[in-house]
Amino acid sequence: MEPITPISILFLGSLVIFLGRSQSFRVNGVILLVSVMLAVVATLLLGFHDSMSVVLSDWRSLVSFGDSLRLTTDRLSWVIALTLLISFLAVSLAGLLARSERSRVYRASSLLLIACAMVSIFADNLMTVAVAWVALDLATFFSLSYVRKENHAVADLSLSLLAVALVIAAAVVIADAGASSTVLSSANLSTHGILFLVVAVIFRFGMYSVNGSIGSEGEKDMVVLRAGTRLARLAVAVDFLVILVMEKPLLPMRNWLTGAVILAGLISGFRWYLADRPRVQLQYMFIAQFCVMMLIFLWGGQWASAGVLALGVSVILSSAVLIAYRGELNFRHTRAISSGLAVLMLGGMPLMIGFIGMLTLYSGLLESGILIFAIPLIVIIQALLTAGGFGLLAFPRTGASVHAPFVNVAYRLSLTIPVVVGFLGGVLPGRVGVLSGVDDMPNWGAMLTRGGSVAVGCSLLGISIGVGLWFFKENLYSRYQSNLRRAFFFLVELQWIRAVTLNVYGGTTRVMRAIALVLEGQGGVLWALVVISIVLLVLGA
């Protein structure tokens, strides 16, 4: 069994769905489900080997990086790849509710996106990462274009290609610094190279106001494609961030970056909490959680890699449940209980895997000495994430009840599997530490420390505040005038920066075009005569 095996299964499933031309949503749904299950089994079998490599091509770039296109599996990449596939399996089970003819293309595109993400996760060096990101960007672009969201697709592709350019620039910087290779696990990445890669991850994840969301039309039919796009982007960012934190970097301007990340997390958390259409605006939740991961990356200390990995796995699992959830909030139903636990996992509830990330973050902040500044703000972010999650579950929509018993069972499994996996990871923090290369990660028996007590207290406080914010959301909404809310959102979303930038860019291009018309148009001959005359006068003088 090699790393290319699960990727090949996903590619083959995508080709079978797309080239089969079958319009039966049942047939395409079964093909999708079988492909993902086989990929999960193949990835599980990879876990029985310590490390495996496969060379995709001996091609080497013109710039001498000393690397081939190669895939390698280790404990870290195996965990993230398996989490991605399990989450996508859960969404695929819920995707059996799809009934439209276009669901065939949605399912084929989603398999292709997950396969490209798997290539990036298993990538051994920066050049393989760059090629995988380009493939993922093109697959995302054509998928978004197919659903007639060309503006979103073009904006998303522009930022993503900028991230690819930053990865290539980092490879150049690392090679110029004297490194013989840009292999990610070689622990020889330079500080400036890591800084380039961190910025690349930020662009890769879409931290800015350009949103590559698909839209709100046809939610049942597009649930698989939407999940494939978001889960692929999230898993790639988590994998890259964990690799970088294992380099133990001391980034320049870390304090300034911390302030920017906290501000972005608060803004995104508020937008997620106040979202008018929570399902469409899930991107705000992803950004807020990514900001928390960035804080663990910056201040997690000796357990940072375990914290980023645990929180990343938590976000992937909980987001799969939130994307798949179709019913109204009613705690008499099993599906609502599973979804509620997913929201608590999103908020960092103890005994769930997300709490390991919060434990790492709070412990690192206590050691760094910025306790008063950062911890209350992080509690607020946790509260906003919890409140927004319950708001999504309570948002009125069409229920998920159908007449087919198999589809009902599949839907319940789609909400249960990620929660069970998150609970198993949460009760075994030591095992998560070993998988991420941290040998001294404490188990629950050794959690009665200063950092553990603060983490438990802050997590429970954030969840409690979040439940209160969700319960009193309507009352809080009524206290703000609509114009005031619009002005607040206009400022905090930073859309005005984008508008000003576009206006400056447009004005500059118009001025350059006017100058070009004067110099190169009908006045071109006149200006040539003027230049010749000046030259003759100078020579004559």
ABEGO torsion letter per residue (X at the ends): XBAAAAAAAAAAAAAAAAAAGBABAAAAAAAAAAAAAAAAAAAAAAAABABBBBBABABBBABBAGBBBBBBBBAAAAAAAAAAAAAAAAAAAAAAABABAAAAAAAAAAAAAAAAAAAAAABABAAAAAAAAAAAAAAAAAAAAAAGBAAAAAAAAAAAAAAAAAAAAAAAAAAAAGBABABAAAGABBAAAAAAAAAAAAAAAGABABBABAEABGAAAAAAAAAAAAAAAAAAAAAAAAAAAAAGBBBBGAAAAAAAAAAAAAAAAAAAAABABAAAAAAAAAAAAAAAAAAAAAAAEAAAAAAAAAAAAAAAAAAAAAAABABBBBAABAAAAAAAAAAAAAAGBBGBAAAAAAAAAAAAAAAAGAAAAAAAAAAAAAAAAAAAAAAAAABBBBBABBABAAAAAAAAAAAAAAAAAAAAAAABAAAAAAAAGBAABBBAAAABBAAAAAAAAAAAAAAAAAAAAAAAAAAAAAABBAAAAAAAAAAAAGAAAAAAAAAAAAAAAAAAAAAAAAAABAAAAAAAAAAAAAAAAAAAX
